Amino acid sequence: MTMPWKQTVNKVLIAITAMLVLSGCSAMRSVSKSLGHKEVFTEIFIEATPEEVWAVITDAPAYADWNPVIVKAEGDYEMGAKINNLVVEKDKDPVEIKSRVELFAPPNHLNQFGGYVGVITFDHHYILEAVDGGTRVIQREDYTGFYVHFWDAEWMTPAYQSVNEALRDEVLRRKAAKAGS
């Protein structure tokens, strides 16, 4: 038995809409932002070159050694790569979060995006700027979707500040080890 014309059109429209939502296309990202938005912004100065900082933030296997929030990272940082992170929020069980590298511009900008468009997404940036005596490191993350209204993101800024401090310590540790060898 064939479906009436309108039912077929409705099913096709639903399928196309679902594909757009799941694809994360830019139009759907705008819709997601209109449903809810939160932002985290932190920065730190590190007495090292952007290349030295870049070497640490793109060394996924070493995250377990220095990062207090992302205690495990799997994947190769490169354009379009999929990255699996194990994220720990204080006093909570670890959560696996998957992302895709959206921008890979060594040694200045690493951008990862993940989540479910419309529900909750994250758009994370490491921005490295050469400044006199070292590098200004900015971590910025935007959260969008209706779920941000129900999610307590208060822990994110202090967590990212602790990541920045741990990043600084690791970069300087590697720099000292290299100078000593």
C-alpha positions as CSV (number, residue, x, y, z in Angstrom):
1,M,0.0,0.0,0.0
2,T,1.4,3.4,-0.9
3,M,1.4,6.4,1.5
4,P,-0.7,9.4,0.7
5,W,1.3,12.2,-0.8
6,K,1.3,14.5,2.3
7,Q,2.5,11.7,4.6
8,T,5.5,11.1,2.3
9,V,6.3,14.8,2.2
10,N,6.1,15.1,6.0
11,K,8.4,12.1,6.5
12,V,10.9,13.5,4.0
13,L,10.8,16.9,5.8
14,I,11.3,15.3,9.2
15,A,14.2,13.3,7.9
16,I,15.9,16.4,6.3
17,T,15.4,18.3,9.5
18,A,16.9,15.5,11.6
19,M,19.9,15.3,9.3
20,L,20.5,19.1,9.6
21,V,20.2,19.0,13.4
22,L,22.5,16.1,13.7
23,S,25.0,17.4,11.2
24,G,25.8,20.5,13.2
25,C,25.5,22.8,10.2
26,S,26.1,26.5,10.8
27,A,22.4,27.4,10.5
28,M,21.6,24.9,13.2
29,R,24.4,26.2,15.4
30,S,22.8,29.6,15.3
31,V,19.5,28.1,16.2
32,S,21.2,26.2,19.1
33,K,22.7,29.5,20.4
34,S,19.3,31.1,20.3
35,L,18.0,28.3,22.6
36,G,20.6,29.1,25.3
37,H,24.2,30.3,25.6
38,K,26.9,30.4,28.3
39,E,30.6,31.3,27.8
40,V,33.8,30.6,29.7
41,F,36.9,32.8,29.2
42,T,40.3,32.4,30.9
43,E,43.8,33.4,30.1
44,I,47.3,33.0,31.4
45,F,50.8,34.2,30.5
46,I,53.4,31.5,29.9
47,E,57.1,32.3,29.6
48,A,57.6,30.2,26.5
49,T,57.1,30.4,22.8
50,P,53.7,29.6,21.2
51,E,55.4,26.6,19.6
52,E,56.4,25.3,23.1
53,V,52.8,25.7,24.4
54,W,51.4,24.2,21.2
55,A,53.5,21.1,21.7
56,V,51.8,20.5,25.0
57,I,48.2,21.2,24.1
58,T,48.4,18.9,21.0
59,D,50.1,16.0,22.9
60,A,47.0,14.0,23.6
61,P,48.7,11.0,25.3
62,A,50.4,13.3,27.8
63,Y,47.1,14.9,29.1
64,A,46.9,12.3,31.8
65,D,50.3,13.5,33.1
66,W,49.4,17.2,33.6
67,N,45.7,18.1,32.9
68,P,43.5,18.1,36.0
69,V,40.2,18.2,34.0
70,I,40.9,16.2,30.9
71,V,42.5,13.2,32.4
72,K,42.6,11.2,29.2
73,A,42.7,12.4,25.6
74,E,42.7,10.0,22.6
75,G,43.2,11.0,19.0
76,D,45.6,13.0,16.9
77,Y,45.2,16.7,16.9
78,E,44.8,17.6,13.2
79,M,42.1,19.2,11.0
80,G,38.8,17.2,11.1
81,A,40.1,14.7,13.6
82,K,37.9,13.1,16.2
83,I,39.1,13.4,19.8
84,N,37.8,11.5,22.8
85,N,38.3,13.1,26.2
86,L,37.7,11.8,29.7
87,V,36.6,14.8,31.7
88,V,36.5,15.1,35.5
89,E,34.4,17.6,37.3
90,K,35.3,17.9,41.0
91,D,33.4,15.3,43.1
92,K,31.7,13.7,40.1
93,D,32.3,10.6,38.0
94,P,34.4,11.1,34.8
95,V,32.5,11.7,31.6
96,E,33.5,10.8,28.1
97,I,33.2,13.7,25.7
98,K,33.8,13.5,22.0
99,S,34.8,16.4,19.8
100,R,35.9,17.2,16.3
101,V,38.9,19.5,15.5
102,E,37.3,22.4,13.6
103,L,40.4,24.5,13.3
104,F,44.0,23.5,13.5
105,A,46.3,26.4,12.9
106,P,49.7,25.7,14.5
107,P,50.9,27.3,16.7
108,N,48.1,29.8,17.3
109,H,44.7,28.3,17.3
110,L,43.1,25.0,18.2
111,N,39.3,24.7,18.0
112,Q,37.2,21.7,18.9
113,F,33.4,21.3,18.7
114,G,31.1,18.7,20.1
115,G,27.8,17.9,21.7
116,Y,24.3,17.7,20.3
117,V,23.1,20.7,18.3
118,G,20.0,22.2,19.9
119,V,20.5,20.3,23.1
120,I,24.0,21.2,24.3
121,T,27.1,21.9,22.4
122,F,30.6,23.1,23.2
123,D,32.9,25.2,21.0
124,H,36.3,25.2,22.7
125,H,39.3,27.4,21.6
126,Y,42.9,27.5,22.6
127,I,44.3,30.8,21.2
128,L,48.0,31.4,21.6
129,E,49.4,34.9,21.0
130,A,53.1,35.7,21.0
131,V,53.8,38.6,23.4
132,D,56.9,40.1,24.8
133,G,58.6,37.4,26.9
134,G,56.3,34.6,26.1
135,T,52.8,33.6,25.1
136,R,49.3,34.7,26.1
137,V,47.1,31.7,26.2
138,I,43.3,32.1,26.0
139,Q,40.9,29.4,26.6
140,R,37.4,30.2,25.5
141,E,34.4,27.9,25.3
142,D,30.8,28.6,24.2
143,Y,28.0,26.3,25.3
144,T,24.7,26.5,23.4
145,G,21.4,24.7,23.4
146,F,18.3,24.5,25.6
147,Y,20.1,22.3,28.2
148,V,22.4,25.2,29.3
149,H,19.4,26.6,31.2
150,F,19.5,23.5,33.4
151,W,23.3,22.9,33.6
152,D,25.4,24.5,36.3
153,A,28.5,25.7,34.6
154,E,29.9,27.5,37.6
155,W,32.7,24.9,37.9
156,M,34.0,25.6,34.4
157,T,35.9,28.9,35.0
158,P,37.9,27.7,38.1
159,A,38.5,24.4,36.3
160,Y,39.9,26.1,33.2
161,Q,42.0,28.3,35.4
162,S,43.5,25.2,37.0
163,V,44.1,23.8,33.5
164,N,45.9,27.0,32.5
165,E,48.1,26.8,35.6
166,A,48.9,23.1,35.0
167,L,49.6,23.9,31.3
168,R,52.0,26.6,32.4
169,D,53.7,24.2,34.8
170,E,54.0,21.5,32.1
171,V,55.3,23.8,29.4
172,L,57.9,25.2,31.8
173,R,58.9,21.7,33.0
174,R,59.4,20.5,29.4
175,K,61.3,23.7,28.6
176,A,63.6,23.2,31.6
177,A,64.1,19.5,30.7
178,K,65.1,20.4,27.1
179,A,67.5,23.1,28.4
180,G,69.1,20.6,30.8
181,S,69.7,17.9,28.2
